[in-house]
């Protein structure tokens, strides 16, 4: 099965600049042919039950199997595989993911990553947890589609896995800080409150702050530990991002007291990325995931270059970290298509009086870092080593 990156570049090569008329289509369709969407568990048209199968990257309508509470997917009515719903389907999380009946798990590949969930006796916690799980499922689906390792530190791989604590600050206790440490990602669930998150975004002078952005950033720290630290990539990381051995606490203190360097945009995707090489990596990692997932969504709905025609100054292959990599031309196509698309989407957002859809400017040093991440992702899913 192709990775999401390979799938996107294939679609771009076939359709982005095609002379054929664009045909809008949703990523998924119910058996009644109506469009259905990633978070749906029920078709609003024909009332068919729906479920998402992460290994197949498929949201599909379901037919009851002979055993109670089990299902056959409509796309394979004669298949031997029988499916069950995630144990969090009826919970506040409202998980629509499926598990094979034979699998000795009650929770799906996303929900089993949780170590701590909020106190669900509080209605606000229930609302916030659902928003967080919706974002986390989108993250996990993308990571699996990229072919990256995603296993639970809680119940599958205590040494190399990842897990999540979703916590809320108490009035008498310490404030919960979002962060990552040794495979454990902690998220302050108040980030799911739009008013609180927007207030924080304004106070921190950030152009962008979302639940999905938080999760993509923190999982970037996890993958630095998993894919970079102590590997042959490590020295190349230091050459490109900087030496992570510099005092992290001192770097944070300097940032909060003095702010980012005035020329941060020449080398970093965000001002926060200038704080420390670890944060530069995590911010760039998050943007790599933003680009891949958003452009994939655009292509799945039938958008192509002529639909969003916009003149841009294109990046060239020589702008990449390693122009000699076999898929260098595909990476350039991906990035230039992204810049073309976001230029138009930003104008659409402005026409609605909203913040820019993508409030960032990608410099050539940032592109080199994104390409470096793409090379690591490709190797992590079993590709040929790209270290020169």
Steps between C-alpha positions, in 0.01 A plus 500: 500500500634843407568750775294817513796696356527264203124511449496878497786535256337245271177702504691822443682356201177365356253776580639825643586651164283276287297645215207279598212681675505480877247259648427578865465193716518429869762272643238242603152401388226300669331208326222746413766702310469802728825653625609402851777649707783382723322558833162355395358188666161522328398599148257790533341402171415129526582451873756230422750437783853609411844407626861589428762229442844658550700223331289540186480881528130452438176640639225265391140402554436188706267200490429304821686169523339188649655557844348782709678835481723390213517627145598428142619790289286555191801518270579135580164329570642150454825559686594287794593798716248598764528833679399645835474859615755665724407486867482880499220511243234554767723719718537877490783446249252369242768294325393362160806277444475124448704204627515146365294266719794263537720776639544480877430870551190692604638836392606608152852599396437861596313458829744243640768770497329671796646465847282758675168647392307783669245454778187435296264594783564860392297595188769744381760224516278277287463770234870580499607136493288434191664792320843376602431143388368623165830682449707206625327254266582726206861512618530125550335423164754721325796346685383151406445608140856633491622162620643631827515282813197567724474266799376545854756550775225404740413153368719411200858630517600656836848588373430655159127574497307823548213583735285798594393663824203735460495706818325808636651755734334521840435816696727386783755294306773590257422612147508220241756568228474346155820317411687178431738292710628150422205393286232662720309789344308715746225733382316754712143423398397865542666547161178346363305804622503737203483814713787393727716391208436822308582710806828311540577538130453875529711525817781299340484703175449180301349499149370145539398281796284186464457164670628319193796737483587424863485126440707518181764710679526272804509180296790664316699496826417131538622419150820697557575259784391204289648580158785749551662476842801269493449407133713585195261792444605668825805693379321612185220625724749711695641646182155601376304584817776573751654320797225380733750468786471871573320573829128461427376674815732796437380519139136513611579764762678713243207472259241603759713791623637630169279354230608341173788638290384769258610289202338175616283478185810462283576161657190374682135427422383666827655728759469220758714279278790737565502418872700176482587232239248261659221755453616578149472129418155466661360810329639391163370145554153638572510704181608199298189319629283808429619512140466129425156458657343821370621452144385138507154618607490756218588233245246253639229759444604551141688829524783547253736771385265667253230526769730709719720656234733750661837625385772429755876507503570125500758322706766314300654160557826665607311656792456155659717353773626236256410570134635156401235296684294286258171676579635857506278610212196359682584692816531823303166430330339441839635818658434727201146363475452572870617861464272542201201360688552692825541830317143464375363355825644793694310737273181299558550527876552875472181532296317350799675728748691207651864447585712370214454130434880459497660802673860402429769573243729215399860605441760291321674401828161376623446303179835328555387398848167371369682295239729363771191384691354344184824302455480370857131409462575311179774298668284434807240325289757262359642694210863501397731699724532856370797601714787612286 
